[in-house]
Amino acid sequence: MEFTGTQTIAAPIEKVWAFLYDVNQVAACAPGFQSLEVLEDEHWKAVVGVGVGAIKAKFTLDVTRPEMEEPEHMTMKGRGKAPGSAVDLSGDMRLTAV
């Protein structure tokens, strides 16, 4: 599954960067977010519950932020599993002042 798109945010680029840099704020926006544990700089363990109808799973994700070019570019990568399932995810965010 792939999600792509562009969003325009009515805020200074520095304010948007500060929000995206704060993993606690970003994690709180994720549907099903349950917990976040700091393992080391730019490395976290996140627990997220997802489900459709009666089918539910709790994923434990190993999340890193391998690239940052403040305040314009950031990548995040995650890998996790739940009983009978696995997930790999990546995010590439590019900020441009408009």
C-alpha positions as CSV (number, residue, x, y, z in Angstrom):
1,M,0.0,0.0,0.0
2,E,1.3,3.4,-0.8
3,F,0.1,6.9,0.2
4,T,1.5,10.0,-1.5
5,G,0.4,13.6,-1.7
6,T,1.2,17.2,-0.9
7,Q,-0.2,19.2,2.0
8,T,-0.1,23.0,2.4
9,I,0.1,24.1,6.0
10,A,-0.5,27.7,7.0
11,A,2.5,28.0,9.3
12,P,6.2,28.9,9.0
13,I,8.5,26.1,7.9
14,E,10.4,26.2,11.2
15,K,7.2,25.6,13.2
16,V,6.2,22.6,10.9
17,W,9.7,21.2,11.2
18,A,9.6,21.5,15.0
19,F,6.4,19.6,15.1
20,L,7.7,16.8,12.8
21,Y,10.9,16.6,14.8
22,D,9.0,15.9,18.0
23,V,8.2,12.2,17.7
24,N,5.8,12.4,20.7
25,Q,3.6,14.9,18.8
26,V,3.7,12.9,15.6
27,A,3.0,9.6,17.3
28,A,0.0,11.1,19.1
29,C,-1.5,11.8,15.6
30,A,-1.3,8.1,14.5
31,P,-4.5,6.2,14.7
32,G,-4.2,3.4,17.3
33,F,-1.1,4.8,18.9
34,Q,-0.5,3.2,22.3
35,S,3.1,3.8,23.4
36,L,6.5,5.1,22.5
37,E,9.8,4.2,24.1
38,V,13.1,6.0,23.3
39,L,15.8,3.4,22.6
40,E,18.5,5.9,21.6
41,D,18.9,9.1,19.5
42,E,16.7,8.7,16.4
43,H,15.6,5.2,17.4
44,W,12.3,4.3,19.1
45,K,9.9,1.4,19.9
46,A,6.3,2.2,19.1
47,V,3.2,0.1,19.8
48,V,0.2,0.7,17.6
49,G,-3.1,-1.1,17.5
50,V,-5.0,-1.4,14.2
51,G,-8.1,-3.2,13.2
52,V,-10.9,-3.6,10.8
53,G,-14.2,-4.8,12.3
54,A,-13.5,-7.7,14.6
55,I,-10.0,-8.3,13.3
56,K,-7.5,-6.4,15.4
57,A,-3.7,-6.6,15.8
58,K,-1.2,-4.8,18.0
59,F,2.1,-4.1,16.2
60,T,5.4,-3.4,17.9
61,L,7.5,-1.3,15.6
62,D,11.2,-0.5,15.5
63,V,11.3,3.1,14.2
64,T,14.3,5.1,13.1
65,R,14.9,8.5,11.5
66,P,17.9,7.9,9.3
67,E,18.0,11.2,7.4
68,M,17.5,14.8,8.3
69,E,18.3,18.0,6.6
70,E,16.8,20.7,8.8
71,P,14.4,22.3,8.0
72,E,13.6,20.7,4.6
73,H,13.9,16.9,4.5
74,M,13.3,14.0,6.9
75,T,12.9,10.3,6.5
76,M,11.5,7.7,8.9
77,K,11.6,4.0,8.6
78,G,9.8,1.3,10.6
79,R,9.6,-2.4,10.8
80,G,7.3,-4.4,13.0
81,K,5.2,-7.4,13.6
82,A,2.1,-8.7,15.3
83,P,1.0,-12.3,15.6
84,G,0.7,-13.6,12.0
85,S,1.5,-10.3,10.4
86,A,4.5,-8.0,9.6
87,V,4.8,-4.5,8.3
88,D,7.6,-2.3,6.8
89,L,7.0,1.4,6.5
90,S,8.9,4.4,5.3
91,G,8.1,8.1,5.2
92,D,9.9,10.8,3.2
93,M,8.9,14.4,4.1
94,R,10.1,17.4,2.2
95,L,9.2,20.9,3.4
96,T,9.1,23.9,1.2
97,A,8.2,27.4,2.2
98,V,5.3,28.8,0.1
